[in-house]
Amino acid sequence: MQVAFVQMEPRFGYPEANLEKVLAMMESKPAELYVLPELFASGYVFISPDEVAKAADKVGDGLVYRTIADFAKARKCAVIYGFPEKASEGYFNSSLFVDEFGNHKLYRKIHLFFEEKQYFLPGNSPLGTIAYRDTKLGMMICFDWIFPETARCLALAGADIICHPVNLVMSYCQDSMKTRSIENRIFTITANRIGEEKRGDKGFKFTGKSQITDCEGNVIYRADVDKEEIFTADINIEDARNKRVNDLNDLFGDRRVEYYNRLGETIDGIHQ
Ligand code: ACM
C-alpha cells in the first residue's frame, strides 16, 4: 500500500488557506492513504471556548470534511485528518477517516494533553479498526502515544498501521513510536505540524520530524524539524500480520494476561 504523511504549518484561524496548502501537497504525490496532522485546518492554540466553537465541524459536514471527501473521491484514496469536532454533548479533539466511497469513521482523542482539557471533552471512542482495501487501520491522536495501551489495543484489534495525526510539542514521541512498532509489529505513520503558534500569552513550538516506521521499529523516513513536506512510502501490509519474533516467540501468543491482572498482589503473597 502506498501511504503518505503531510507535514505542514497551519495558520491559526485560516482553514481555507490551510486546506488549499494541504490539497496542493497531496495532489503533488499520489498515494492510497494520506495522514494529515491533528487540528490541521484550525490551528492548535485555542484561547477561548468561542474559538473552538467557531472552528469546529460536525462529523460529515463543513468545509474541511467536504473538501477532503471530494479529494478522496476524485483521487480514489483515503485521508485521515485531525479536526475540532462539534458533537451534541460538546467538543472533541477528533480524527476522521474518509475514503473514495464516502465512508467516514471517527476517533475522539482519549488522552487529552495539557490545556486541551479546558476546551475538549475526553474522547469516548472504542479503539477499533477500519478496513480499507486489504488493510486494517487504527487511529490515535498525538498524546495517546505516551499511553502504550492505546497502540497495544489497536494492534490487538488487528490494526496493521497506526495512523497518528499529531501536534507534538515534546521531543520524545518520534523515538517512542519506534518502540510502539517493535512491541506490536505494526507500521506507524506520525503526521506532525511545524512552526511556532503564539496566541496572547500562550504558545507552542512544534517539533516536526513526521515519520513512518516499519514493523521492526526502523524509521523508513523522518522529515525535518521545520520544513513542510509530503512523503510517500510503499509498505507491505503482510509484514504486520506476522507477530513472530523467532521460531519460539509470538508477540501476541506469548502474552500472559492472567499475570497482567494481578497488580494488587504482593510478592510475599505469591511465595506463601
Ligand atoms: C498533543 O497531544 N497535541 C501534544
Residues whose N, C-alpha, C, O or C-beta is under 5 A from the ligand:
A	BS01	ACM	F113 C142 F143 N167 L168 V169
